[in-house]
Amino acid sequence: MEVKLDAEVAQQVERMDWEAVFTDSSAPASLMETLMRYTRRELDHLRKLAAVKGFSKLNKAALAEALREHALHQITDVLMKADSRRANVLQQLAADGVYDVADINDLHFVHIEYLQQLYFIRAVRESERFYLAVSPDVQQRMQEVLKENPEFSAVWERNDIICGTALGCAVHYGVVTVPTYVAMVQRALPDADESTILGIFEEFTYWNPYEVFLEDGLLAQTELTLPNRDPLGLLEEQFSRPIGYAEVAPELLASYQDSAGPADTAPVRKFAAFMENTLGIEKEEAWKDAALLEHSFRMGDSFNEEAVEFVERFEIADDQDAAKTMAAMQQLYNHTKQWMLKGYAPVEVPNPAAAKSPVVSKVSRNAPCPCGSGKKYKKCCGA
């Protein structure tokens, strides 16, 4: 079932408006009672969301009954396409009939929206309590499906590999073609066919639309949709380099939980430690800024521009601190796995002549400043 966020939901996410998401304050005794509360037009909208055909001319009661039967039948398919996180929610709903939502870190708005649009799961608010709920008949059917299909645990583990590999590709490479992604999944799942892999991945993008996207035969990190980014342009730049993709162990590639974290934490930890110990930056802020800088370098942002912005933001005026900062930042850049280099860091590229992304050398005090101002380094960023 295709579920896409509309403008209203996107605004809810920005506002973090819990009340706007959790609107169902009552608990009907059955799914049929829930469906009968909708208007005929709303039921038809649910039918279209669920891609159910053949019911368009039914009256309200008949349409509600048809949708009830469809929902109960759909539970198996939903569980088959779930990864472990969704499976955890669905298992708890089967066991208890409710799933308490503590905060935004428990379930994001987009996750709740996804589950709501399955239409047999309701988002409920009672006073200060927010939770997801299913009716007793749905709960019973979920229990039956789980009992009848003991292989679900293996299915969810398989789906975790499919979804995690998509996130891993986004972290390491930014963009890959669908055949490349499928081949990387099949290193860990040799028996998984392309249609199964893409079916699970497409469902995952409805559950997690802010992580990765699939379009025109490309799997890409969502930041490449920003105005100054171009997934096809990045792919063409990758293909212009006579090097293969940097090898990443299948289990590591499948282990990613999001598409924004560092591809290699060692250089980030080292630069964060430098910020903390030399510049006196608080530990948590140092890690956050180091990870953001690594992400900028990974996406292909200019070393010079990032260096200028960093020096200005932290108001580094001492000559020695400025020189040390530039040297530490050069090390972070040189060891950051970059998308344009197919997941290699500049110091790792098999054929440096093909990299077109030179290793940044230490800046001499009398050399031109890397910010491009035309001044000597000691008179500019190194001042």
Wavefront OBJ file of the C-alpha trace (Angstrom):
o trace
v 0.000 0.000 0.000
v 1.485 3.319 -1.034
v 1.501 5.832 1.798
v 2.899 9.292 1.222
v 3.022 12.256 3.573
v 0.805 15.154 2.590
v 1.493 18.797 3.411
v -0.592 18.712 6.591
v 1.325 15.763 8.021
v 4.639 17.388 7.091
v 3.550 20.491 9.023
v 2.620 18.324 12.006
v 6.117 16.893 11.960
v 7.627 20.389 11.962
v 5.375 21.542 14.812
v 5.759 18.283 16.758
v 2.025 18.616 17.380
v 1.055 15.465 19.260
v -2.581 16.517 19.567
v -2.903 16.823 15.799
v -1.638 13.274 15.280
v -3.492 11.559 18.129
v -7.129 12.420 17.462
v -9.039 9.258 18.347
v -10.172 9.591 21.973
v -12.626 6.700 22.019
v -12.147 2.953 21.774
v -14.767 1.166 19.627
v -15.380 -2.480 20.428
v -14.627 -3.719 16.909
v -13.012 -2.682 13.648
v -16.476 -2.572 12.056
v -17.616 -0.002 14.618
v -14.513 2.052 13.881
v -15.133 1.982 10.145
v -18.816 2.848 10.522
v -17.837 6.121 12.187
v -16.379 7.302 8.874
v -18.459 8.896 6.130
v -18.969 7.030 2.863
v -16.488 9.384 1.213
v -13.860 8.764 3.905
v -14.302 5.012 3.536
v -13.726 5.349 -0.194
v -10.534 7.294 0.542
v -9.366 4.402 2.749
v -10.207 2.007 -0.070
v -8.021 3.975 -2.474
v -5.156 4.204 0.022
v -5.268 0.445 0.426
v -5.452 -0.024 -3.379
v -8.607 -2.135 -2.999
v -10.522 -2.556 -6.243
v -14.093 -3.681 -6.904
v -15.723 -1.966 -3.913
v -16.285 1.522 -5.311
v -20.054 1.120 -5.844
v -20.908 -0.469 -2.489
v -23.059 1.411 0.007
v -21.502 2.544 3.293
v -22.280 -0.568 5.370
v -21.187 -2.972 2.617
v -18.018 -0.993 1.964
v -17.168 -0.942 5.680
v -17.637 -4.713 5.884
v -15.506 -5.264 2.770
v -12.746 -3.069 4.179
v -12.913 -4.921 7.495
v -12.366 -8.228 5.720
v -9.565 -6.720 3.655
v -7.831 -5.328 6.756
v -7.939 -8.648 8.598
v -6.567 -10.398 5.510
v -3.898 -7.686 5.044
v -2.348 -8.288 8.484
v -0.256 -11.198 7.173
v 1.162 -9.098 4.322
v 1.979 -6.205 6.665
v 3.865 -8.513 9.025
v 5.713 -10.125 6.120
v 7.030 -6.722 4.965
v 7.981 -5.418 8.418
v 11.459 -4.899 9.753
v 12.217 -5.560 13.434
v 11.120 -2.145 14.646
v 7.721 -2.303 13.002
v 7.422 -5.952 14.033
v 8.000 -4.937 17.654
v 5.092 -2.480 17.484
v 2.807 -5.001 15.771
v 3.746 -7.786 18.192
v 2.943 -5.577 21.182
v -0.382 -4.608 19.630
v -1.126 -8.318 19.192
v -0.162 -9.094 22.779
v -1.705 -6.120 24.607
v -3.989 -4.383 22.118
v -2.108 -1.117 22.761
v 1.357 0.339 22.192
v 2.300 3.291 24.374
v 4.181 6.074 22.610
v 6.471 7.801 25.075
v 8.033 10.511 22.916
v 9.393 11.378 19.490
v 12.318 8.972 19.995
v 9.927 6.066 20.471
v 7.915 6.495 17.277
v 8.289 9.436 14.918
v 5.242 11.185 13.464
v 5.879 9.577 10.106
v 5.848 6.136 11.721
v 2.537 6.870 13.428
v 1.102 8.212 10.176
v 2.216 5.050 8.382
v 0.588 2.807 10.995
v -2.616 4.872 11.066
v -3.028 4.583 7.328
v -3.142 0.815 7.665
v -6.581 1.776 9.066
v -6.857 -1.137 11.478
v -4.534 0.745 13.887
v -5.738 3.889 15.682
v -3.725 6.663 17.324
v -5.398 7.483 20.643
v -5.007 10.246 23.187
v -6.444 9.975 26.679
v -5.492 12.915 28.900
v -1.672 12.948 28.796
v -1.354 9.398 27.514
v -0.644 8.731 23.829
v -0.875 5.244 22.385
v -1.672 3.129 19.358
v -4.558 0.686 19.642
v -6.298 -2.112 17.777
v -9.794 -3.490 18.290
v -10.233 -6.907 19.956
v -11.091 -8.628 16.655
v -7.942 -7.219 15.028
v -5.866 -8.200 18.059
v -7.194 -11.743 17.879
v -6.442 -11.982 14.159
v -2.894 -10.679 14.710
v -2.337 -13.326 17.384
v -3.603 -16.028 15.027
v -1.345 -14.879 12.185
v 1.724 -14.789 14.434
v 0.952 -18.266 15.777
v 0.349 -19.672 12.294
v 3.623 -18.284 10.928
v 6.564 -19.183 13.197
v 8.946 -18.211 10.388
v 8.221 -14.494 10.904
v 11.349 -14.009 13.035
v 13.524 -15.138 10.119
v 11.520 -12.926 7.740
v 12.081 -9.868 9.938
v 15.800 -10.600 10.144
v 15.886 -10.822 6.341
v 13.998 -7.532 6.054
v 16.434 -5.890 8.487
v 19.268 -6.831 6.135
v 17.412 -5.450 3.110
v 16.532 -2.166 4.848
v 19.864 -1.823 6.652
v 21.788 -2.336 3.422
v 19.785 0.453 1.799
v 20.758 2.770 4.657
v 24.364 1.547 4.491
v 24.535 2.313 0.769
v 23.231 5.814 1.493
v 25.862 6.361 4.205
v 28.849 5.053 2.233
v 28.007 5.936 -1.361
v 25.195 8.529 -1.312
v 23.653 7.059 -4.451
v 23.796 3.701 -6.232
v 21.845 2.145 -9.066
v 19.177 -0.413 -8.194
v 21.230 -3.339 -9.628
v 24.191 -2.295 -7.459
v 21.986 -2.150 -4.350
v 20.402 -5.522 -5.130
v 23.841 -7.076 -5.647
v 24.997 -5.729 -2.286
v 21.949 -7.220 -0.542
v 22.516 -10.541 -2.264
v 26.024 -10.781 -0.827
v 24.280 -11.358 2.513
v 21.100 -12.946 1.112
v 22.094 -15.014 -1.944
v 18.605 -16.500 -2.309
v 16.729 -13.160 -2.228
v 15.381 -12.187 -5.649
v 15.237 -8.622 -6.923
v 11.453 -8.264 -6.735
v 11.399 -9.306 -3.058
v 14.271 -6.986 -2.188
v 12.690 -3.986 -3.916
v 9.239 -4.766 -2.504
v 10.558 -4.723 1.061
v 12.687 -1.651 0.410
v 9.803 0.319 -1.135
v 7.642 -0.487 1.899
v 10.488 0.698 4.127
v 10.594 4.062 2.327
v 6.912 4.605 3.252
v 7.751 3.792 6.866
v 10.960 5.911 6.848
v 10.577 8.528 4.065
v 13.296 10.824 5.455
v 16.142 8.313 5.133
v 16.440 7.054 1.555
v 14.397 7.171 -1.636
v 14.022 5.065 -4.756
v 13.440 6.929 -8.004
v 14.305 6.434 -11.674
v 16.352 3.337 -10.925
v 18.450 5.029 -8.238
v 18.652 4.504 -4.485
v 19.811 7.729 -2.865
v 20.209 9.510 0.444
v 17.359 11.994 0.872
v 19.700 14.980 1.294
v 20.438 14.610 -2.408
v 16.927 15.991 -3.041
v 18.013 19.400 -1.723
v 18.244 22.185 -4.350
v 22.052 22.185 -4.455
v 22.271 18.378 -4.683
v 21.803 16.086 -7.660
v 21.792 12.286 -7.279
v 22.209 11.707 -11.019
v 25.081 14.199 -11.165
v 26.789 12.476 -8.251
v 26.347 9.091 -9.926
v 27.873 10.424 -13.134
v 30.800 11.800 -11.140
v 31.288 8.397 -9.483
v 31.200 6.630 -12.834
v 33.835 9.022 -14.217
v 36.341 7.463 -11.818
v 37.975 4.179 -12.907
v 37.653 2.643 -9.442
v 35.164 0.193 -7.974
v 33.020 0.843 -4.926
v 34.892 0.705 -1.636
v 34.407 -2.738 -0.139
v 32.192 -2.794 2.948
v 31.495 -6.075 4.742
v 27.875 -7.177 4.113
v 27.141 -7.421 7.839
v 28.452 -3.886 8.414
v 26.509 -2.483 5.471
v 23.326 -4.110 6.803
v 23.840 -2.829 10.339
v 22.922 0.832 9.746
v 19.910 2.244 11.574
v 19.838 5.594 9.769
v 21.451 7.224 6.749
v 23.117 10.204 8.440
v 25.726 8.737 10.806
v 29.448 8.625 10.016
v 30.697 5.933 7.661
v 33.755 5.583 9.922
v 33.636 6.864 13.490
v 37.403 6.734 14.126
v 38.258 10.029 12.305
v 35.216 11.691 13.919
v 36.247 10.571 17.403
v 39.760 11.856 16.810
v 38.599 15.291 15.649
v 36.022 15.510 18.456
v 38.777 14.734 20.980
v 40.886 17.515 19.442
v 37.989 19.982 19.759
v 37.447 19.007 23.367
v 41.081 18.930 24.487
v 42.562 21.782 22.436
v 39.665 24.148 21.819
v 37.825 23.506 25.090
v 34.560 22.521 23.397
v 32.125 20.597 25.587
v 32.249 16.858 24.834
v 28.732 16.402 23.471
v 28.934 19.512 21.297
v 32.392 18.478 20.056
v 31.093 15.100 18.873
v 28.057 16.699 17.219
v 30.144 19.277 15.344
v 32.762 16.721 14.328
v 30.052 14.411 12.947
v 28.445 17.291 11.027
v 31.803 18.264 9.538
v 32.464 14.647 8.518
v 29.030 14.535 6.884
v 29.781 17.714 4.916
v 33.083 16.297 3.667
v 31.396 12.978 2.861
v 28.825 14.763 0.680
v 31.608 16.572 -1.174
v 31.491 20.033 0.383
v 34.565 22.213 -0.051
v 37.345 21.868 2.512
v 38.158 25.571 2.139
v 34.600 26.736 2.784
v 34.145 24.413 5.754
v 37.498 25.535 7.212
v 36.561 29.216 7.000
v 33.128 28.606 8.516
v 34.612 26.541 11.355
v 37.303 29.098 12.260
v 34.773 31.940 12.222
v 32.110 30.057 14.202
v 34.461 29.104 17.025
v 36.334 32.443 16.879
v 39.763 30.794 16.829
v 42.151 33.755 17.080
v 45.288 32.195 18.568
v 47.877 31.416 15.879
v 48.878 28.072 17.329
v 45.279 26.956 17.877
v 44.390 27.995 14.328
v 47.301 26.020 12.873
v 46.440 22.975 14.980
v 42.790 23.254 13.966
v 43.642 23.328 10.265
v 45.942 20.324 10.644
v 43.293 18.337 12.560
v 40.626 19.271 10.037
v 42.895 18.197 7.169
v 43.278 14.803 8.837
v 39.504 14.478 9.182
v 39.028 15.395 5.513
v 41.713 13.014 4.295
v 40.217 10.089 6.233
v 36.538 10.787 5.494
v 34.892 8.276 3.168
v 33.412 10.411 0.390
v 30.462 9.755 -1.895
v 32.201 11.092 -4.985
v 35.022 8.603 -4.324
v 32.590 5.667 -4.172
v 33.017 5.316 -0.431
v 36.795 5.683 -0.273
v 38.575 8.298 1.824
v 41.128 10.379 -0.138
v 44.007 8.490 1.505
v 42.445 5.129 0.539
v 41.743 5.602 -3.179
v 43.347 2.706 -5.112
v 44.402 4.957 -8.000
v 45.071 8.488 -6.699
v 45.346 9.871 -10.232
v 41.727 8.951 -10.824
v 40.397 10.367 -7.594
v 40.117 14.011 -8.683
v 39.811 14.813 -4.989
v 43.334 15.425 -3.730
v 44.518 14.737 -0.232
v 44.725 18.061 1.560
v 48.278 18.803 2.676
v 49.332 20.808 5.703
v 49.007 24.534 5.083
v 52.204 26.544 5.423
v 51.976 29.809 7.366
v 53.106 31.728 4.273
v 51.030 29.765 1.777
v 47.772 31.123 0.272
v 44.901 30.538 2.672
v 42.746 27.514 1.684
v 39.641 29.670 2.015
v 40.493 31.254 -1.350
v 40.712 34.828 -0.044
v 44.050 35.443 -1.796
v 45.709 36.311 1.520
v 48.472 34.337 3.161
v 47.230 31.711 5.595
v 48.864 33.531 8.559
v 47.005 36.721 7.600
v 43.624 35.021 7.144
v 42.266 31.814 8.735
v 45.584 31.248 10.495
v 45.631 34.727 11.982
l 1 2 3 4 5 6 7 8 9 10 11 12 13 14 15 16 17 18 19 20 21 22 23 24 25 26 27 28 29 30 31 32 33 34 35 36 37 38 39 40 41 42 43 44 45 46 47 48 49 50 51 52 53 54 55 56 57 58 59 60 61 62 63 64 65 66 67 68 69 70 71 72 73 74 75 76 77 78 79 80 81 82 83 84 85 86 87 88 89 90 91 92 93 94 95 96 97 98 99 100 101 102 103 104 105 106 107 108 109 110 111 112 113 114 115 116 117 118 119 120 121 122 123 124 125 126 127 128 129 130 131 132 133 134 135 136 137 138 139 140 141 142 143 144 145 146 147 148 149 150 151 152 153 154 155 156 157 158 159 160 161 162 163 164 165 166 167 168 169 170 171 172 173 174 175 176 177 178 179 180 181 182 183 184 185 186 187 188 189 190 191 192 193 194 195 196 197 198 199 200 201 202 203 204 205 206 207 208 209 210 211 212 213 214 215 216 217 218 219 220 221 222 223 224 225 226 227 228 229 230 231 232 233 234 235 236 237 238 239 240 241 242 243 244 245 246 247 248 249 250 251 252 253 254 255 256 257 258 259 260 261 262 263 264 265 266 267 268 269 270 271 272 273 274 275 276 277 278 279 280 281 282 283 284 285 286 287 288 289 290 291 292 293 294 295 296 297 298 299 300 301 302 303 304 305 306 307 308 309 310 311 312 313 314 315 316 317 318 319 320 321 322 323 324 325 326 327 328 329 330 331 332 333 334 335 336 337 338 339 340 341 342 343 344 345 346 347 348 349 350 351 352 353 354 355 356 357 358 359 360 361 362 363 364 365 366 367 368 369 370 371 372 373 374 375 376 377 378 379 380 381 382 383
